[in-house]
Amino acid sequence: MSYEPADALLQNRVILITGAGDGIGRALARRCAALGATVVLAGRTLRKLEAVYDRIEQAGGPQPAIYPINLEGAFPKDYMDLGEVLQREFGRLDGLVHNAAVLGGLTPIANYSVETWHRSLHVNLNAPFMLTQALLGLLNLSADASVIFTTDRVAEEGRAYWGAYAVAKGATQSLMKVLANELEANTPIRVNSVYPGKVRTRLRLDAYPAADQSDWAEPETVLAPYLYLLGPDSRGVTGRTLESADFVPPGGTV
């Protein structure tokens, strides 16, 4: 049986989502709010974040928060500043979802721009590291905290032409496993990854502008493992990679 979250699964939880203005991040933010969470909408385009904010309020969800941040240009102090704001406003953090990503184009390694390489690694790998590190203290103040990285099969396959994006996603998987091992014994924080599959997002459209899109999922349909990992049903689950396609929780919990 597939996973069906309880109506109040995320009640009173504070969850930060990067890339919350579009695609999976936007869909996840709205769904988390519908399940009772106070969502912190992080992203670089204020207009998009405000649109998500308005939809959440119109639907009657808890009042969200907006935190504009450009991961491409952000450095450790920017993330520490974010942590201070969250500490002041909420006193803790219950969930952190790394969803923001950039592609950088499909290019052979032989022709890969060094500038694009650095940009992609910074947004897709360095930014999640710095953000997580800056927020670990707040996550430790939660009784049941969850960190989720969004991964991609191209890293596992070493798919040609995906360059720095694939390399960064592979490294992020290693980061997830290291963190899960470090935090498992003495903290309330669990760390996992989600592979959402082929989803109709801007990144996938950029990668495959002329592809047949008939088998691409809509963002709203791939959220089950994210919701499972953000809520209490996944206590004890850490260091795992869950897939959205036909998702059934470990152990068959429904």
C-alpha positions as CSV (number, residue, x, y, z in Angstrom):
1,M,0.0,0.0,0.0
2,S,1.2,3.5,-0.7
3,Y,1.9,6.1,1.9
4,E,-0.9,8.4,3.0
5,P,0.1,11.0,5.5
6,A,-2.2,11.8,8.4
7,D,-4.0,15.1,8.1
8,A,-2.0,16.7,10.9
9,L,1.3,14.9,10.2
10,L,3.4,18.0,10.4
11,Q,1.4,20.0,13.0
12,N,3.6,22.6,14.8
13,R,6.7,21.7,12.9
14,V,9.0,24.4,11.4
15,I,10.4,23.3,8.0
16,L,12.8,25.2,5.8
17,I,12.7,24.4,2.1
18,T,15.3,25.7,-0.5
19,G,14.1,26.3,-4.0
20,A,10.6,26.9,-2.6
21,G,9.5,29.2,-5.4
22,D,9.2,26.6,-8.1
23,G,8.8,22.9,-9.0
24,I,9.1,20.4,-6.3
25,G,10.0,23.0,-3.7
26,R,6.8,24.9,-4.3
27,A,4.6,21.8,-4.3
28,L,6.3,20.5,-1.1
29,A,5.9,23.9,0.7
30,R,2.2,24.0,0.0
31,R,1.7,20.4,1.0
32,C,3.7,20.7,4.2
33,A,1.6,23.8,5.2
34,A,-1.6,21.8,4.5
35,L,-0.4,19.2,6.9
36,G,0.2,21.8,9.6
37,A,3.8,22.9,9.2
38,T,5.1,26.5,9.4
39,V,7.2,26.6,6.3
40,V,10.2,28.8,5.7
41,L,10.3,29.6,2.0
42,A,13.9,30.0,0.9
43,G,14.9,31.0,-2.6
44,R,16.4,33.6,-4.8
45,T,13.3,35.1,-6.6
46,L,11.1,37.1,-4.1
47,R,8.2,37.3,-6.6
48,K,7.9,33.5,-6.7
49,L,8.3,33.1,-3.0
50,E,5.5,35.6,-2.4
51,A,3.2,33.7,-4.8
52,V,3.7,30.5,-2.8
53,Y,3.2,32.5,0.5
54,D,-0.1,33.8,-0.8
55,R,-1.3,30.4,-1.9
56,I,-0.5,28.9,1.5
57,E,-2.4,31.7,3.3
58,Q,-5.4,31.5,1.0
59,A,-5.6,27.8,1.7
60,G,-5.7,28.5,5.4
61,G,-2.3,27.0,6.3
62,P,-0.1,28.3,9.1
63,Q,1.5,31.7,8.2
64,P,4.7,30.9,6.4
65,A,7.9,32.9,6.4
66,I,10.0,34.1,3.4
67,Y,13.8,34.2,3.4
68,P,15.2,35.3,0.1
69,I,18.7,33.9,-0.5
70,N,20.9,33.4,-3.6
71,L,22.8,30.2,-3.0
72,E,25.2,31.0,-5.8
73,G,26.5,34.1,-4.0
74,A,25.9,33.1,-0.4
75,F,28.8,32.4,2.0
76,P,29.0,31.1,5.6
77,K,28.0,34.4,7.3
78,D,24.8,34.5,5.2
79,Y,23.8,31.1,6.5
80,M,24.7,32.0,10.0
81,D,22.5,35.1,9.7
82,L,19.7,32.9,8.5
83,G,20.2,30.7,11.6
84,E,20.0,33.7,13.9
85,V,16.7,34.8,12.3
86,L,15.2,31.3,12.7
87,Q,16.5,31.1,16.3
88,R,14.9,34.5,17.1
89,E,11.6,33.8,15.3
90,F,11.0,30.0,16.0
91,G,13.6,28.8,18.5
92,R,14.2,25.6,16.7
93,L,14.1,23.9,13.3
94,D,12.3,20.5,12.7
95,G,13.0,20.0,9.0
96,L,15.5,21.1,6.4
97,V,14.9,20.2,2.7
98,H,17.6,20.8,0.2
99,N,15.7,21.1,-3.1
100,A,17.4,24.0,-4.9
101,A,19.7,23.1,-7.8
102,V,21.2,24.3,-11.0
103,L,22.2,22.3,-14.1
104,G,24.8,24.3,-15.9
105,G,24.0,22.7,-19.3
106,L,24.8,19.3,-20.7
107,T,28.5,19.5,-21.8
108,P,31.3,17.0,-22.3
109,I,34.0,17.2,-19.6
110,A,36.5,18.2,-22.3
111,N,34.6,21.3,-23.1
112,Y,33.3,22.1,-19.6
113,S,33.6,25.7,-18.5
114,V,35.6,26.1,-15.3
115,E,33.4,28.9,-14.3
116,T,30.2,26.8,-14.8
117,W,31.9,23.9,-12.9
118,H,32.6,26.0,-9.9
119,R,29.1,27.6,-10.0
120,S,27.4,24.2,-10.1
121,L,29.5,22.7,-7.3
122,H,28.8,25.8,-5.2
123,V,25.1,25.7,-5.5
124,N,24.6,21.9,-5.6
125,L,27.1,20.8,-3.0
126,N,28.8,23.6,-1.1
127,A,25.6,25.5,-0.4
128,P,23.8,22.5,1.2
129,F,26.9,21.8,3.3
130,M,27.2,25.3,4.6
131,L,23.4,25.6,5.2
132,T,23.2,22.3,7.1
133,Q,26.3,23.1,9.1
134,A,24.9,26.6,10.1
135,L,21.5,25.1,11.1
136,L,22.6,22.0,13.0
137,G,22.3,23.7,16.3
138,L,18.7,24.7,15.6
139,L,17.9,21.1,14.4
140,N,19.4,19.8,17.7
141,L,16.8,21.8,19.6
142,S,14.0,19.8,17.9
143,A,12.7,16.6,19.5
144,D,12.5,15.0,16.1
145,A,14.5,16.7,13.3
146,S,14.9,15.6,9.6
147,V,17.4,16.7,7.0
148,I,16.6,15.7,3.4
149,F,18.8,16.0,0.3
150,T,17.3,15.7,-3.2
151,T,19.4,13.3,-5.3
152,D,19.5,12.3,-8.9
153,R,20.1,9.0,-10.7
154,V,22.6,10.7,-13.1
155,A,25.1,10.7,-10.3
156,E,24.8,7.0,-9.6
157,E,25.0,6.2,-13.3
158,G,27.8,8.7,-14.1
159,R,25.7,9.8,-17.0
160,A,27.6,11.4,-19.9
161,Y,27.5,15.2,-20.3
162,W,25.9,15.9,-16.9
163,G,29.2,17.1,-15.6
164,A,29.4,19.1,-12.4
165,Y,25.7,18.5,-11.6
166,A,26.2,14.7,-11.5
167,V,29.5,15.1,-9.6
168,A,27.9,17.4,-7.0
169,K,24.9,15.1,-6.6
170,G,27.2,12.1,-6.1
171,A,29.2,14.0,-3.5
172,T,26.0,15.1,-1.8
173,Q,25.0,11.5,-1.4
174,S,28.3,10.9,0.4
175,L,27.6,14.0,2.6
176,M,24.2,12.6,3.5
177,K,25.7,9.3,4.6
178,V,28.5,10.9,6.6
179,L,26.1,13.2,8.4
180,A,23.7,10.3,9.1
181,N,26.4,8.3,10.7
182,E,27.7,11.2,12.7
183,L,24.3,12.3,14.0
184,E,22.6,9.0,14.6
185,A,23.8,8.1,18.0
186,N,23.6,11.3,20.1
187,T,21.2,13.7,18.3
188,P,17.5,13.8,17.3
189,I,18.5,14.4,13.7
190,R,18.0,11.9,10.9
191,V,19.5,12.5,7.5
192,N,18.2,11.0,4.2
193,S,17.9,11.6,0.5
194,V,15.0,11.4,-1.9
195,Y,15.2,10.6,-5.6
196,P,12.0,12.1,-7.1
197,G,12.5,10.6,-10.6
198,K,11.5,12.2,-13.9
199,V,9.6,15.3,-12.8
200,R,8.3,18.3,-14.8
201,T,10.6,20.9,-13.4
202,R,12.6,23.8,-14.9
203,L,15.8,21.9,-14.5
204,R,14.6,18.9,-16.4
205,L,13.1,21.1,-19.1
206,D,16.4,22.8,-19.5
207,A,18.1,19.4,-19.9
208,Y,15.6,17.9,-22.3
209,P,13.8,20.7,-24.1
210,A,12.7,18.5,-27.0
211,A,12.0,15.3,-25.1
212,D,8.8,13.4,-24.9
213,Q,7.3,14.5,-21.6
214,S,4.5,12.0,-21.4
215,D,6.1,10.0,-18.6
216,W,7.2,13.0,-16.6
217,A,5.5,13.3,-13.2
218,E,4.0,16.5,-11.9
219,P,5.8,17.9,-8.8
220,E,2.7,17.3,-6.7
221,T,2.8,13.6,-7.3
222,V,6.3,12.9,-6.0
223,L,6.1,14.3,-2.5
224,A,5.3,11.1,-0.5
225,P,8.8,10.2,0.6
226,Y,9.6,13.8,1.5
227,L,6.4,14.0,3.7
228,Y,7.2,10.6,5.3
229,L,10.8,11.7,6.1
230,L,9.7,15.0,7.5
231,G,7.1,13.5,9.9
232,P,7.2,11.2,12.9
233,D,6.4,8.1,10.9
234,S,10.1,8.0,9.8
235,R,11.7,8.0,13.3
236,G,14.7,5.8,13.3
237,V,15.1,5.9,9.5
238,T,18.4,7.5,8.6
239,G,21.2,7.2,5.9
240,R,18.6,6.0,3.4
241,T,17.7,7.0,-0.2
242,L,14.0,6.8,-0.9
243,E,12.4,6.9,-4.4
244,S,9.2,8.6,-5.2
245,A,8.0,6.1,-7.8
246,D,5.5,3.7,-6.1
247,F,6.8,4.8,-2.7
248,V,6.1,2.5,0.2
249,P,7.8,3.4,3.5
250,P,10.5,1.0,4.9
251,G,8.7,-1.7,6.9
252,G,5.5,-1.1,4.9
253,T,4.1,1.6,7.2
254,V,1.1,3.3,5.7
